[in-house]
Amino acid sequence: MRTEEAMHPGVRWIGPETDLRTIARIMKDEDIGALPVGENDRLIGMVTDRDIALRAFANGNNVSSLTARDVMTNEIVYCRTSESVEDAIHLMESKMIRRLPVINDDKRMVGMLSLGDISHCTSQELTGELCKAVTAHHA
């Protein structure tokens, strides 16, 4: 199965200057844990609920003035629509991530592949291996 068949299509983007309150409200309203950050029609980062907790609150920052750019993860790990779900799983395991933006041949983000998506389209064994890998304690 290709990632295009397993992903959630139509992902919402936020701009890098979006304030944390707005980001948190979107995450709550849409019941999601990550938002891609785009600028000039390019994916430049990802903000997760964990990024907000660790980079904003845990650092003692004045959170009312922080934006997506201040807390986002800059390293973009993604997969392509034409890749197999198994290849995406291996990438997620090696990078210890739970969500992957999915990019098409035109380099446009067209969806998001999550641990939940994978659990619905693969075997319990593969899902279990992925869960074990992405939840392992960091050394």
C-alpha positions as CSV (number, residue, x, y, z in Angstrom):
1,M,0.0,0.0,0.0
2,R,1.2,3.5,-0.8
3,T,1.3,6.3,1.7
4,E,-1.2,8.2,-0.4
5,E,-3.8,5.5,0.3
6,A,-3.2,5.5,4.1
7,M,-2.8,9.2,4.9
8,H,-5.2,11.9,6.1
9,P,-5.7,14.2,3.1
10,G,-6.0,17.9,3.3
11,V,-3.8,19.1,6.1
12,R,-4.2,22.6,7.5
13,W,-1.1,24.8,7.5
14,I,-0.2,27.7,9.8
15,G,2.1,30.6,9.2
16,P,5.3,31.0,11.2
17,E,4.0,34.1,13.0
18,T,0.9,32.3,14.3
19,D,0.7,32.8,18.1
20,L,0.7,29.9,20.5
21,R,-2.8,30.5,21.7
22,T,-4.2,30.2,18.2
23,I,-2.1,27.0,17.6
24,A,-3.3,25.4,20.8
25,R,-6.9,26.3,20.0
26,I,-6.6,24.7,16.5
27,M,-5.1,21.6,18.0
28,K,-7.9,21.4,20.6
29,D,-10.7,22.1,18.1
30,E,-9.4,19.7,15.5
31,D,-8.2,17.1,18.0
32,I,-4.7,17.0,16.5
33,G,-1.2,17.0,18.0
34,A,0.8,18.6,15.2
35,L,0.5,21.5,12.7
36,P,2.7,22.0,9.7
37,V,4.2,25.5,9.4
38,G,4.4,27.0,5.9
39,E,6.0,30.1,4.5
40,N,6.1,31.2,0.8
41,D,4.2,28.0,-0.2
42,R,7.0,25.9,1.4
43,L,6.9,23.6,4.4
44,I,9.4,25.1,6.9
45,G,8.6,23.3,10.2
46,M,6.2,21.5,12.4
47,V,4.7,22.5,15.7
48,T,3.7,19.7,18.0
49,D,1.9,19.8,21.3
50,R,5.2,18.6,22.8
51,D,7.1,21.5,21.2
52,I,4.7,23.9,22.9
53,A,5.1,22.2,26.3
54,L,8.9,21.9,26.1
55,R,10.0,24.9,24.1
56,A,7.5,27.4,25.4
57,F,6.4,26.6,28.9
58,A,9.3,24.5,30.3
59,N,11.8,27.1,29.3
60,G,10.0,29.8,31.3
61,N,9.4,32.0,28.3
62,N,6.7,34.7,28.1
63,V,4.3,32.5,26.1
64,S,2.0,35.3,25.2
65,S,4.7,36.7,22.8
66,L,5.8,33.4,21.2
67,T,4.9,32.2,17.7
68,A,5.1,29.0,15.7
69,R,8.6,30.0,14.5
70,D,9.8,30.2,18.2
71,V,8.8,26.7,19.1
72,M,8.6,24.7,15.8
73,T,10.8,21.8,14.9
74,N,12.9,23.0,11.9
75,E,14.1,19.6,10.6
76,I,11.4,18.4,8.2
77,V,11.0,14.7,7.8
78,Y,8.5,13.7,5.2
79,C,7.5,10.9,2.8
80,R,6.2,11.0,-0.7
81,T,2.8,9.8,-1.9
82,S,4.4,7.2,-4.1
83,E,6.3,5.5,-1.2
84,S,5.1,2.4,0.4
85,V,3.7,2.5,3.9
86,E,6.4,0.1,4.9
87,D,9.1,2.6,3.8
88,A,7.3,5.3,5.8
89,I,7.2,3.1,8.8
90,H,10.9,2.5,8.6
91,L,11.5,6.3,8.4
92,M,9.3,6.9,11.4
93,E,11.1,4.3,13.4
94,S,14.6,5.6,12.5
95,K,13.6,9.2,13.3
96,M,11.4,8.3,16.3
97,I,8.5,10.4,15.0
98,R,4.7,9.7,15.1
99,R,3.6,11.9,12.1
100,L,4.9,12.4,8.6
101,P,3.9,15.1,6.2
102,V,3.2,13.5,2.8
103,I,4.5,15.3,-0.3
104,N,3.4,14.8,-3.9
105,D,5.5,14.8,-7.0
106,D,5.0,18.6,-7.3
107,K,6.5,19.0,-3.8
108,R,3.2,20.0,-2.3
109,M,2.1,18.7,1.1
110,V,-1.1,16.8,0.4
111,G,-1.6,14.9,3.7
112,M,-0.3,13.6,6.9
113,L,0.5,10.0,7.8
114,S,0.2,9.3,11.5
115,L,0.7,6.3,13.8
116,G,-3.1,6.0,13.9
117,D,-3.4,5.9,10.1
118,I,-0.8,3.1,10.0
119,S,-2.6,1.1,12.7
120,H,-5.7,1.0,10.4
121,C,-3.9,-0.2,7.3
122,T,-1.1,-2.5,8.4
123,S,-0.7,-5.6,10.5
124,Q,-0.7,-5.5,14.3
125,E,2.9,-6.7,14.2
126,L,4.0,-3.7,12.1
127,T,2.0,-1.3,14.1
128,G,3.4,-2.7,17.3
129,E,7.0,-2.4,16.0
130,L,6.4,1.2,15.1
131,C,4.8,2.0,18.5
132,K,7.7,0.4,20.3
133,A,10.2,2.4,18.2
134,V,8.6,5.8,18.5
135,T,7.9,5.5,22.2
136,A,11.3,4.2,23.3
137,H,13.2,6.2,25.9
138,H,15.8,8.5,24.5
139,A,19.4,7.7,25.5
